[in-house]
Amino acid sequence: MKKLFSVVLIFTVACSPLWASPSPDQKHVDSVKKKVVECMEHDRRTTIETYDNRRLQGSISEATADNFVVTNEGRSTTLSYTDVKKIKSPMSAGRKRAIVTGIVMAGLFGLLAGALSQDK
């Protein structure tokens, strides 16, 4: 019985980091800070997923060195950068237009090149 208890105790102590929630490294925190600043500058709506599986949407209204505030419909939530698992913001309208214009122009160029090659 003592051996079983000691094995369970050792297993619990040795494997406890596996059950702990993942903590982000400094590189991840820095990328979250960069994305927060970018979203604030362009006043974009963001979707944020936290390590405790919450999903928040809204605009970032304030940011400090340790945390930032997400506001949606008058409600504000303060989050630490280390709480954020993912942060996404939709593409700006100008960038979408540029991509669509590029695709249309490439298609027209392809049609024109195909038509010219058939004439020869």
C-alpha positions as CSV (number, residue, x, y, z in Angstrom):
1,M,0.0,0.0,0.0
2,K,2.9,2.4,0.8
3,K,4.4,1.7,-2.6
4,L,1.2,2.5,-4.4
5,F,0.7,5.7,-2.5
6,S,4.3,6.8,-3.2
7,V,3.9,6.0,-6.9
8,V,0.7,8.0,-7.1
9,L,2.3,10.9,-5.2
10,I,5.3,10.9,-7.5
11,F,3.1,10.7,-10.6
12,T,1.0,13.6,-9.4
13,V,3.9,15.8,-8.6
14,A,5.8,15.0,-11.8
15,C,2.9,15.3,-14.1
16,S,1.2,18.4,-12.6
17,P,2.7,20.7,-15.3
18,L,0.7,18.7,-17.9
19,W,-2.6,19.6,-16.3
20,A,-1.7,23.3,-15.7
21,S,-3.0,25.8,-18.2
22,P,-0.5,26.8,-20.8
23,S,1.2,30.1,-20.1
24,P,2.3,32.2,-23.0
25,D,5.9,33.0,-23.7
26,Q,7.2,36.5,-24.1
27,K,7.2,36.2,-27.9
28,H,3.5,35.5,-27.9
29,V,2.8,38.4,-25.4
30,D,4.8,40.8,-27.7
31,S,2.8,39.7,-30.8
32,V,-0.5,40.3,-28.9
33,K,0.7,43.7,-27.8
34,K,1.6,44.6,-31.4
35,K,-1.8,43.4,-32.7
36,V,-3.6,45.4,-30.0
37,V,-1.7,48.6,-31.0
38,E,-2.5,47.9,-34.7
39,C,-6.2,47.4,-33.9
40,M,-6.3,50.6,-31.9
41,E,-4.6,52.7,-34.6
42,H,-7.0,51.5,-37.3
43,D,-10.1,51.4,-35.0
44,R,-10.9,47.8,-36.0
45,R,-13.3,45.4,-34.3
46,T,-11.5,42.4,-32.9
47,T,-12.2,38.9,-31.9
48,I,-10.3,37.7,-28.9
49,E,-10.0,34.2,-27.5
50,T,-8.6,33.7,-24.0
51,Y,-6.9,30.7,-22.4
52,D,-10.0,30.2,-20.3
53,N,-12.0,29.7,-23.5
54,R,-13.9,33.0,-23.5
55,R,-14.6,34.7,-26.8
56,L,-14.9,38.5,-26.8
57,Q,-15.7,40.8,-29.7
58,G,-15.4,44.6,-29.8
59,S,-13.1,47.5,-30.2
60,I,-10.0,48.1,-28.1
61,S,-10.5,51.4,-26.4
62,E,-7.5,51.6,-24.1
63,A,-4.1,49.9,-23.7
64,T,-1.5,50.0,-21.0
65,A,1.8,48.2,-20.5
66,D,0.1,45.2,-18.8
67,N,-3.4,45.1,-20.1
68,F,-6.0,46.5,-22.5
69,V,-9.8,47.2,-22.5
70,V,-12.2,45.7,-25.0
71,T,-15.5,47.6,-25.4
72,N,-18.6,46.2,-27.0
73,E,-22.0,47.9,-26.8
74,G,-21.1,49.9,-23.8
75,R,-19.6,47.0,-21.8
76,S,-15.9,47.1,-21.1
77,T,-13.7,44.1,-20.3
78,T,-10.1,44.5,-19.1
79,L,-7.7,41.7,-20.2
80,S,-4.1,41.1,-19.5
81,Y,-1.9,40.3,-22.5
82,T,-1.0,37.0,-21.0
83,D,-4.7,36.0,-20.9
84,V,-5.0,36.2,-24.7
85,K,-4.7,33.0,-26.7
86,K,-5.7,34.5,-30.1
87,I,-6.5,37.9,-31.4
88,K,-8.0,38.5,-34.8
89,S,-9.2,41.5,-36.7
90,P,-10.9,41.5,-40.1
91,M,-9.0,42.8,-43.0
92,S,-9.4,46.5,-43.8
93,A,-11.8,47.5,-46.6
94,G,-9.0,49.1,-48.6
95,R,-6.9,45.9,-48.5
96,K,-9.9,43.8,-49.6
97,R,-10.5,46.1,-52.5
98,A,-6.9,46.0,-53.5
99,I,-6.9,42.1,-53.5
100,V,-10.1,41.9,-55.5
101,T,-8.9,44.5,-58.0
102,G,-5.6,42.5,-58.4
103,I,-7.5,39.2,-59.0
104,V,-9.8,40.9,-61.6
105,M,-6.9,42.5,-63.4
106,A,-5.0,39.2,-63.4
107,G,-8.1,37.4,-64.8
108,L,-8.5,40.1,-67.5
109,F,-4.8,39.9,-68.4
110,G,-5.1,36.1,-68.7
111,L,-8.1,36.4,-71.0
112,L,-6.3,39.0,-73.2
113,A,-3.1,36.9,-73.3
114,G,-5.1,33.8,-74.2
115,A,-7.0,35.7,-77.0
116,L,-3.8,37.1,-78.4
117,S,-2.1,33.7,-78.5
118,Q,-5.0,32.2,-80.4
119,D,-4.9,34.9,-83.1
120,K,-1.3,33.9,-84.1
